[in-house]
């Protein structure tokens, strides 16, 4: 997912792993609603017990807290642990190096990662259940005279480099005949960008929720919504080549992904618990977590041809605008883990 937290998280996050969740044996928490999920995989695959999978937590997306609440990994025949990242590019790099096995990012990090020839693949898609609601926006401060994307000409735009918000900024400029040379893209991580935005050091900020929603709540205004055709509302799961190339480990990783998708499917049907999980992980008020909940409501599916085409179009924009120097073939970095037709929104619960 492209979301991130308003708290400062260091770039060393790939090595700062969160507490390990032991996923072997029976759960002692009988209240965990998904603690018995996947018992069949436990019985059929005892060889998976040697694995520990690290899941990239993209800025407090709720995955770690929801794992505790739901117990979805309690009876898994392997262990999992979580690593926190501020945003997508460091997560993709960690996937390429094998520091994590799986994680979800926005539409741009796989492109910039592939341009640097990182060793990873796109393995699934997080599709928004509310595709008419933007999960990121270009916002301007209260009182700003900017009214349209064309007004960004000559202005300073805070952007997390290599993120989905970077893509939104490029496409917003392109939609009005401008390029990155016509504005000043100020590359700042989310925490630094928040400071720059709040102190008037930049004229606009391309950023996702909850930061966008919180800023708007405090008086900022949306200048450009992150909606098609300017922006995607989907994000992508990436996995390390090291896991994908091992047949046995790949099968186990598929089970990890299915459990994660089950965890989120349950959370969507229990929004109060979901909001509490996001609030706790991100360190934001519960009201703010509830306000940004739609940005986290997704369904997990395999990568489709239309996704590859959208990503390829975005990759070409990055190449044409000089943001990357190597052409990226998106199809070549796609390797579906899920079977055709899989859709987490169709999962049912007792």
C-alpha positions as CSV (number, residue, x, y, z in Angstrom):
1,X,0.0,0.0,0.0
2,X,1.2,3.6,-0.6
3,X,0.3,4.9,2.8
4,X,2.7,5.9,5.4
5,X,2.7,7.2,8.9
6,X,3.1,10.8,10.2
7,X,5.7,9.6,12.7
8,X,9.4,9.8,11.8
9,X,10.8,6.3,10.9
10,X,14.5,6.1,10.1
11,X,15.9,4.8,6.8
12,X,17.4,1.9,8.7
13,X,13.9,0.4,9.1
14,X,14.7,-2.7,6.9
15,X,17.0,-3.8,9.8
16,X,14.8,-2.6,12.6
17,X,12.4,-5.6,12.6
18,X,9.4,-5.5,14.8
19,X,8.6,-8.3,17.3
20,X,8.4,-11.8,16.0
21,X,5.0,-13.5,15.8
22,X,5.5,-17.2,16.5
23,X,3.1,-19.0,14.1
24,X,3.6,-22.6,15.1
25,X,1.2,-24.7,17.2
26,X,-2.2,-23.7,18.5
27,X,-3.2,-20.2,19.6
28,X,-3.9,-19.6,23.2
29,X,-6.1,-16.7,22.3
30,X,-9.4,-18.2,21.6
31,X,-10.9,-14.8,20.7
32,X,-8.7,-14.4,17.7
33,X,-11.2,-14.8,14.8
34,X,-8.8,-16.2,12.2
35,X,-6.6,-18.3,14.5
36,X,-7.7,-21.5,12.9
37,X,-7.3,-20.3,9.3
38,X,-5.0,-22.4,7.2
39,X,-4.9,-25.5,9.3
40,X,-4.8,-27.5,6.1
41,X,-1.6,-25.9,5.0
42,X,-0.1,-26.7,8.4
43,X,-0.9,-30.4,8.1
44,X,0.2,-30.7,4.5
45,X,3.5,-28.9,4.6
46,X,5.6,-29.7,7.6
47,X,8.7,-28.8,5.6
48,X,7.7,-25.1,5.8
49,X,8.5,-25.1,9.5
50,X,12.1,-24.1,8.7
51,X,11.1,-20.8,7.3
52,X,10.7,-17.3,8.8
53,X,9.2,-14.8,6.5
54,X,9.7,-11.0,7.0
55,X,6.8,-8.9,5.8
56,X,7.4,-5.3,4.9
57,X,5.0,-3.0,6.8
58,X,4.6,0.1,4.6
59,X,4.4,2.9,7.1
60,X,1.9,1.4,9.5
61,X,-0.6,-0.3,7.2
62,X,-2.1,-2.2,10.0
63,X,-0.7,-5.6,9.0
64,X,1.3,-6.3,12.2
65,X,-1.5,-5.2,14.6
66,X,-4.1,-7.0,12.6
67,X,-2.0,-10.2,12.7
68,X,-2.2,-10.1,16.5
69,X,-5.9,-9.2,16.6
70,X,-7.0,-11.9,14.0
71,X,-4.5,-14.6,14.9
72,X,-4.2,-15.3,11.1
73,X,-0.7,-16.6,11.4
74,X,-1.1,-18.4,14.7
75,X,-1.4,-21.9,13.1
76,X,0.9,-21.3,10.2
77,X,3.7,-23.9,9.7
78,X,6.3,-21.1,9.6
79,X,7.1,-17.9,11.5
80,X,6.6,-14.3,10.4
81,X,7.9,-11.0,11.5
82,X,7.4,-7.4,10.4
83,X,9.7,-4.6,9.3
84,X,8.6,-1.0,9.3
85,X,9.3,1.3,6.4
86,X,8.5,5.0,5.9
87,X,7.5,4.5,2.2
88,X,7.9,2.3,-0.8
89,X,11.4,2.7,-2.3
90,X,13.3,1.4,0.7
91,X,10.9,-1.5,1.0
92,X,11.5,-2.5,-2.6
93,X,15.2,-2.3,-2.1
94,X,14.9,-4.5,1.0
95,X,12.9,-7.0,-1.0
96,X,15.6,-7.1,-3.7
97,X,18.3,-7.7,-1.1
98,X,16.3,-10.4,0.6
99,X,16.0,-8.4,3.9
100,X,12.2,-8.9,3.5
101,X,10.2,-11.5,1.7
102,X,7.0,-9.7,0.9
103,X,5.6,-6.2,1.1
104,X,3.0,-3.8,-0.5
105,X,4.0,-0.5,-2.2
106,X,2.5,2.1,-4.5
107,X,2.7,2.1,-8.3
108,X,6.1,3.9,-8.7
109,X,8.6,2.0,-6.4
110,X,8.6,-1.1,-8.6
111,X,9.4,1.0,-11.6
112,X,12.3,2.9,-9.9
113,X,13.5,-0.3,-8.4
114,X,13.5,-2.1,-11.7
115,X,15.4,0.8,-13.3
116,X,18.2,0.1,-10.8
117,X,18.0,-3.6,-11.6
118,X,16.9,-4.7,-8.2
119,X,16.1,-8.4,-7.8
120,X,12.4,-8.5,-7.1
121,X,9.0,-9.2,-8.8
122,X,5.5,-7.8,-8.6
123,X,3.4,-10.7,-7.4
124,X,-0.1,-9.4,-6.7
125,X,-2.3,-6.3,-6.7
126,X,-4.1,-4.4,-3.9
127,X,-7.2,-2.9,-5.7
128,X,-9.1,-0.2,-4.0
129,X,-12.7,-1.1,-3.0
130,X,-13.4,2.6,-3.4
131,X,-11.7,3.5,-6.7
132,X,-13.6,6.8,-6.9
133,X,-11.8,8.0,-3.7
134,X,-8.3,9.2,-4.0
135,X,-5.7,7.7,-1.8
136,X,-3.3,10.5,-2.4
137,X,-3.5,14.1,-3.6
138,X,-1.5,17.2,-4.3
139,X,-2.4,19.6,-1.6
140,X,-1.7,23.3,-1.0
141,X,-1.7,25.3,2.2
142,X,-4.6,27.3,3.5
143,X,-4.8,30.6,1.7
144,X,-2.8,29.4,-1.3
145,X,-3.7,31.2,-4.6
146,X,-3.0,28.1,-6.6
147,X,-6.2,26.7,-8.2
148,X,-5.3,24.3,-10.9
149,X,-2.4,22.0,-11.9
150,X,-1.3,24.6,-14.4
151,X,-0.6,27.0,-11.5
152,X,2.2,24.6,-10.3
153,X,4.4,26.1,-13.0
154,X,7.5,27.6,-11.3
155,X,6.3,26.4,-7.9
156,X,8.1,24.2,-5.3
157,X,6.4,20.8,-4.8
158,X,7.4,18.5,-2.0
159,X,7.6,14.9,-3.2
160,X,8.8,11.6,-1.7
161,X,11.2,10.6,-4.4
162,X,10.4,7.3,-6.2
163,X,7.0,7.0,-4.5
164,X,3.5,6.9,-5.9
165,X,3.2,10.5,-5.0
166,X,6.2,11.2,-7.3
167,X,4.2,9.7,-10.2
168,X,1.1,11.7,-9.3
169,X,3.2,14.9,-9.5
170,X,4.7,14.0,-12.9
171,X,1.3,13.0,-14.3
172,X,-0.4,16.1,-12.9
173,X,2.2,18.4,-14.6
174,X,2.0,16.4,-17.8
175,X,-1.8,16.7,-17.9
176,X,-1.5,20.5,-18.4
177,X,1.5,20.3,-20.8
178,X,4.2,20.8,-18.2
179,X,7.3,18.7,-17.3
180,X,9.3,18.4,-14.1
181,X,11.6,21.1,-15.5
182,X,8.7,23.6,-15.3
183,X,8.3,23.2,-11.5
184,X,10.8,22.4,-8.7
185,X,10.3,19.0,-7.3
186,X,11.7,19.1,-3.8
187,X,12.5,15.5,-2.8
188,X,11.8,15.0,0.9
189,X,10.7,12.1,2.9
190,X,7.2,12.3,4.3
191,X,8.2,13.7,7.8
192,X,10.5,16.3,6.3
193,X,7.9,17.3,3.7
194,X,5.3,17.8,6.4
195,X,7.6,20.3,8.1
196,X,8.4,22.1,4.9
197,X,4.7,22.3,4.0
198,X,3.6,23.5,7.4
199,X,6.3,26.2,7.5
200,X,5.7,27.5,4.0
201,X,9.0,26.3,2.5
202,X,7.1,24.6,-0.4
203,X,4.1,25.7,-2.4
204,X,2.4,22.2,-2.6
205,X,2.8,18.7,-1.4
206,X,2.2,15.5,-3.3
207,X,1.3,13.0,-0.6
208,X,-1.0,10.1,0.4
209,X,-3.4,9.5,3.2
210,X,-3.5,9.8,6.2
211,X,-1.1,12.8,5.8
212,X,-3.3,14.3,3.0
213,X,-6.5,13.9,5.0
214,X,-5.0,15.2,8.2
215,X,-3.6,18.3,6.4
216,X,-6.9,19.0,4.8
217,X,-8.6,18.6,8.1
218,X,-6.2,21.3,9.4
219,X,-7.0,23.7,6.6
220,X,-5.0,22.6,3.6
221,X,-6.8,22.3,0.2
222,X,-6.7,19.6,-2.4
223,X,-5.3,21.0,-5.7
224,X,-5.2,17.7,-7.7
225,X,-6.9,14.5,-6.7
226,X,-5.0,11.2,-7.2
227,X,-7.6,9.6,-9.5
228,X,-7.6,8.1,-13.0
229,X,-6.5,9.0,-15.6
230,X,-3.8,11.0,-13.7
231,X,-3.2,8.4,-11.0
232,X,-3.8,4.8,-10.0
233,X,-5.7,3.8,-6.9
234,X,-4.0,0.3,-6.8
235,X,-0.8,-0.7,-5.1
236,X,1.4,-3.7,-5.6
237,X,2.8,-6.6,-3.6
238,X,6.5,-7.2,-4.3
239,X,8.6,-10.3,-3.3
240,X,12.3,-11.1,-3.3
241,X,13.7,-13.2,-6.1
242,X,15.4,-15.3,-3.5
243,X,12.1,-16.6,-2.2
244,X,10.4,-16.9,-5.6
245,X,13.1,-19.0,-7.2
246,X,12.9,-21.7,-4.5
247,X,9.9,-23.9,-5.4
248,X,9.1,-24.9,-1.8
249,X,9.7,-21.5,-0.3
250,X,7.6,-20.0,-3.1
251,X,4.6,-22.2,-2.2
252,X,5.0,-21.2,1.5
253,X,5.2,-17.5,0.5
254,X,1.9,-17.9,-1.5
255,X,0.4,-19.1,1.8
256,X,1.7,-16.0,3.6
257,X,0.2,-13.7,0.9
258,X,-3.2,-15.5,1.2
259,X,-3.2,-15.1,4.9
260,X,-2.4,-11.4,4.7
261,X,-5.2,-11.0,2.2
262,X,-7.6,-12.8,4.6
263,X,-6.5,-10.6,7.4
264,X,-7.3,-7.5,5.5
265,X,-10.6,-8.9,4.1
266,X,-11.7,-9.5,7.7
267,X,-10.6,-6.0,8.8
268,X,-12.6,-4.4,6.0
269,X,-15.7,-6.1,7.4
270,X,-14.8,-4.9,10.9
271,X,-13.9,-1.2,10.4
272,X,-13.8,-0.3,14.1
273,X,-11.1,-2.8,14.7
274,X,-9.3,-1.8,11.5
275,X,-9.3,1.8,12.6
276,X,-7.9,0.9,16.0
277,X,-5.1,-1.1,14.4
278,X,-4.2,1.8,12.1
279,X,-4.4,4.3,15.0
280,X,-2.0,2.2,17.1
281,X,0.5,1.5,14.4
282,X,0.6,5.0,13.0
283,X,0.4,6.9,16.3
284,X,-2.5,9.0,15.1
285,X,-5.9,9.8,16.8
286,X,-8.6,7.2,16.2
287,X,-10.7,9.8,14.4
288,X,-8.0,10.4,11.9
289,X,-7.6,6.7,11.3
290,X,-11.3,6.4,10.7
291,X,-11.2,9.3,8.3
292,X,-8.5,7.7,6.2
293,X,-9.9,4.1,6.4
294,X,-11.1,4.1,2.8
295,X,-7.5,4.5,1.6
296,X,-6.8,1.1,3.2
297,X,-9.8,-0.8,2.0
298,X,-8.5,-3.0,-0.8
299,X,-9.0,-6.4,-2.4
300,X,-6.0,-8.6,-3.2
301,X,-5.9,-10.2,-6.7
302,X,-3.4,-11.4,-9.2
303,X,-1.7,-9.0,-11.5
304,X,-3.7,-8.5,-14.8
305,X,-2.8,-7.4,-18.2
306,X,-4.4,-4.0,-17.6
307,X,-2.2,-3.5,-14.5
308,X,0.9,-4.2,-16.5
309,X,-0.2,-1.7,-19.2
310,X,-0.9,1.0,-16.6
311,X,2.5,0.4,-14.9
312,X,4.3,0.4,-18.3
313,X,2.7,3.7,-19.2
314,X,3.9,5.2,-15.9
315,X,7.3,3.7,-16.4
316,X,7.5,5.4,-19.8
317,X,6.5,8.7,-18.2
318,X,9.4,8.4,-15.7
319,X,11.9,7.6,-18.5
320,X,10.7,10.4,-20.8
321,X,10.9,12.9,-17.9
322,X,14.4,11.9,-17.0
323,X,13.4,10.5,-13.6
324,X,15.0,7.2,-14.5
325,X,17.7,6.4,-17.1
326,X,16.9,2.8,-18.0
327,X,13.8,1.6,-19.8
328,X,11.7,-0.7,-17.6
329,X,9.8,-3.7,-19.1
330,X,7.0,-4.2,-16.5
331,X,6.0,-7.6,-17.8
332,X,9.4,-8.9,-17.1
333,X,9.3,-8.0,-13.4
334,X,5.8,-9.6,-13.0
335,X,5.4,-13.0,-11.5
336,X,1.9,-13.8,-10.1
337,X,1.8,-15.8,-6.8
338,X,-2.0,-16.1,-6.7
339,X,-4.1,-18.3,-8.9
340,X,-6.2,-16.8,-11.6
341,X,-9.5,-15.6,-10.3
342,X,-8.4,-15.1,-6.7
343,X,-10.1,-12.2,-5.1
344,X,-9.8,-11.6,-1.4
345,X,-13.1,-9.6,-1.3
346,X,-14.9,-12.9,-2.0
347,X,-13.6,-14.6,1.1
348,X,-16.1,-15.5,3.7
349,X,-15.8,-15.8,7.5
350,X,-17.7,-17.8,10.1
